Structures are given as structure tokens and as C-alpha cells.
Amino acid sequence: MALMIDVESGPAAEPEDPRRVLRDDLLAETGGILAHLRQLYETAARRADGPLRDVFAELAARKAAQASALAAAGAPPGRDAEVSTPGVPAGAGVRWGLVLGEAFAGERALGLAARQLGAFSPDPTLRELARSLAEGAARDLVVVRKLYLRYS
């Protein structure tokens, strides 16, 4: 009896490692949150005056630096979604409570995504970056909370 072997077909393709798929998804989510927050803070800085403008500009710079660090770790670039200042009719003042509420929710989401990224990543460098992102989100959350209490 002759044994036929198909030499052109290699070994069966292995399914993707679920941890890698999860890590890539968390990297993309984290990058998207950072891009959204950076754009939100840049938009708010353009609309604000005085010390509030400076705080928003500093927050935007922090998010840009965090996004750069994430990209250097191999994350896909965050999508730059258009961010409108919520609840601002033409010719009216900015409703800072709405802007800061969105920023608060974004910082919380960033902290959660970063913690999950650290928990599911086997790479120590990526875990350290995730820890740094989570700490930065916690720090910025305190800043946003203080702004909310003062300006809304």
C-alpha cells in the first residue's frame, strides 16, 4: 500500500494566541482613549482662559507623551476622533461641567484599560508601561476632579 504525503501543505496553521489577541485589543483601546483625551484637552485649552487653559494644555501634553510611549512599545497609533466641546451652542460659553465629566470618564477608562493591559501582558516592559499609564491616569483623575468641583 502506497502512502501519499502532500509535501506542499505545511503544518496546520496554529490559531492565534488568545493572550496576544487580548493584548493587541487592549493596546488599541488604550491608544484610542489616549488620543480621545488628548484631543479633548487640546480643544478645551483653546476655549479656556488663564490658569484653566494652562492646566488643559498640560493634560494634553501628558496624554501626547503617554501615547508616544505606548506607540514606542508597539501599539497601533490611536485614532484621532474629532471631539466637540459638549453642550456648547454657537456663541455660548463652555459648559465646563460637561467637558470635565467627559474627561473624568475618560481618565477612569484609561486607568482600567492600563491595569488590564498590565495584568494580561507577559512582557515586563509592557507591564511597567501599563503601570505608569495607570498611575498617570489616577494622577490626572485627581486634577480633573478638582477642576470639576471648581468650574461646574
N, C-alpha and C positions, 0 to 999 in steps of 0.2 A: 504494500500500500504506500503510495507516494504522499508525502507531507508537503503541502503548499504553504509557503510563507510569503506574505506580501511585504517586501523589504522597503517599499516606498512609504508605507504608513509607519510613522514612528510610534512611540508610546502614546497612549491616550493622554490627551491634554488634561492636566490636573485642574480642578476647579480653583477659583481664586481663594486665597486665604481670607476667611471672613474677618480676621483681625485687621488685615491690610485694607480691606474694603471699608470697614468701620473707621479706621484711622484716616483714610483719604476723605471720607464723608465729613468727619469732624474737622479736618484741616480746612476743607472748603467752607463749612459752616462758620468756623471761627474767622476765616478770611472775609467772608461776606458780612459778618457782624462788624468787624473792624472797619471795613470800607463804608458801611452804612453810618456808623458812629462818627467817623472822620468827616464825612460829608455833612452830617447833621451839625457837628460842631463848627465846621467852616461856614456853613450857611448862617448859623446863629451868630458867629463872630462878626460877620458882615452886617448883621442887623442890630447888633448891640452897641452900646456906648461905654466909654470909660473902663472901669475895672472889670465889668462883666465881659466886655469884648476880649480883654486880656486873658481871662480865665478860659473862655471858649477857644481862643487861639491856642492856648497851652494844651488844652484837652485834645484839640485836633492834631497838634504836633505829636502828642504822645501816641495817639492812635496810628498816625502815619509811621512812627518809629516801630511800634509793635507789629504793624503789617509788614514792614520791611524785614524784621527779624523772622516773622513767620514765612515769608517768601524765601528767605535765605535757607530756611530749614526744608525747603522743597514743597511748600504749599502752593497750590494754584493761586494766581492773583485773585483777590477779592473783587467781586463785581461792584462797579461804581453805580449804584442805583441813584436816580435822581431823588433828592429829598426836598420836599417843600416844607416850609415852616407851617405847622398845623394851625388851623383856625385863624388865619390872617387874611381878612378880606382886603381888597385893594384900598390903599390909603389909610388903613387902620394900624394901630400899634401891635407889637408882637405879644402874643399871649404866652408868656414865658412858662406858665404852669404846664401848658400842653407840650412845649418843646422839652422842658426838663423832665416831664413824665415819660416821654418817649426815650430820652437819654437814660433815665433810671432803668427802664425796662431793658434797654439795650445793654447796659453795663451788667445787669443781672444775668442776661442771656450769655454774654461773653464769659463771665465767670463760670457759669455752668458748663459751657462748651469746653473751656480750657481745662477745667477739672476732669471732665470726661476724657478729653484727649490725653491728659497725663495718666489717667487710670488705665487706658487701653493701649498705650504705646509701649512697646518693649525697648525702644531706643532711649537711653538715658539722656541724650542731648535734647531730644524732643520732650521728654518728661520735664526737664529743667525749664525749657522754654514755656511749656504749659503752666508750670508752677508760677513762673514770672508773669505770664499773662493773667492768671487768676488773681495774683496779688495786686497787679496794676488795676484790674477791674474793681477789686474791693476798695482800693485807694480812691479811684475815680468815682466810685459809687458814693463815698462819703462826701466828696466835693459836690457832686450833683445834688445830693440830699440837702446839703447846707444851702446851695443856691435855690433849690425849690422852696425851702422854708422862708428864704428871704425875699424872693421875687414873685411868689404866687399868692 
